[in-house]
Amino acid sequence: MKKSWTGSGRIIRCRNRLKLKNKLSGFLLKEWLLTVSGAAFALTSIYTGRCPEFSVQELEVIFFLFTLFITIKGLENSGLLTKISQNLEKGKAIPLKLVLITFFLSMAVTNDVALIITIPLTLSLKTEHMDILVILEALAANAGSALTPFGNPQNLFIYWFYNIHPLDFIYAIAPFSICFLIILGLCSFAVRITKTSRPDIQVKNSAYVYIACLIVVIMAVLRLLPLWAAAAAAGLVALADPENMKTDYALLATFFFFFGVADNIELICADELHLTGNIFLASAAVSQVISNVPAALLFARVTDNWQALLWGTNTGGFGSLVGSVANLIAYRLYINHDSTDNCAGFTIKFLAMGCAAFFTGTGLYYFIMN
């Protein structure tokens, strides 16, 4: 009898270890970006012999993303996004509409916020090519936000750092945004939406409160309201329904690690930066590794050619998943949604289309600016 119980106990322990191993491998596979960024954070910190320094602006980015995630989750749980998607399905040229909305919305509320608003809405639709549409929206957000000084963080930094006139700024980067608007608009016609009959969704009354809270958070992002206003709005959404707190904390941790890696790389490569000749290529290439916002901060210290830096960091937003914060947001929102799977396939498509946009932007720069 003892042997029988001992054998059963061993089987149970083996099963538990196997389950734990499967959960761990599943987590590492799904959260590979968090794992890689955490490893890079640790290795670069060991190499430099110090902990990275985080600026107030970087911590604000993480905080605002957190508040935006909570408020958008509230709108999603209220049924509002699904209701809007049902109304969208009744019209024509739905992919084109979503790409255009993302493009123009990013000019006003930044590329990050535009994607946090439009991608959950897109994921509520029924289409066989959801992954392609989400990638087109990510590209549209990067292209549209490039046109205004406040469309993305690197633009705002370059605008203030070089004290550029608004019209000069827009004139310099307009060919970039306009060309991509045409290209992405044409590409959107390749996506077909499958219209299906779904039960009519009843929107909860709390949706109106969540809309007001989202507006408050966006105004805080644009610095029209103080930071505490965003915290109060997100807190109200969380108190209204604890389910709204179930957001993407892994993405927030990934941002934290990448900001730390960028600070360490800045220290490691300080001497090499001053030897850089081609600012456009250098800033675009470095953006692929540390993101375009830190790249703008790095190269602004060693060049007066703000046009090349502006084109380089915005072109660098395409390509890799870390080229732009917006890329990470789009990627995470897609792979974490209940209706999506095939993370590997989506990653390959994202990188392929991103690289195509990167080389297109590079070609445009040398054709137009030289």
Buried (B, 14 or more C-beta within 10 A) or exposed (E): EEEEEEEEEEEEEEEEEEEEEEEEEEEEEBBEBBBBBBEBBEEBBEEBEEEBEBEEEBEBBBBBBBBBBBBBBBBBBBBBBBBBBBEBBEEEEBBBEBBBBBBBBBBBBBBBBBBBBBBBBBBBBBBEBBBBBBBBBBBBBBBBBBBBBBBBBBBBBBBEBBEBEEEEBBEBBEBBBEBBBEBBBEBBEEBEBEEEEEEEBEBBEBBEBBBBBBEBBBBBBEEEBEBEBBBBBBBBBBEBBEEBBEBBEBBBBBBBBBBBBBBBBBBEBEEEBEEBEEBBBBBBBBBBBBBBBBBBBBBBEBBEBBBBBBBBBBBBBBBBBBBBBBBBBBBBBBBBBEEBEEBEEBBEBBBEBBBBBBEBBBEBBEEEEE
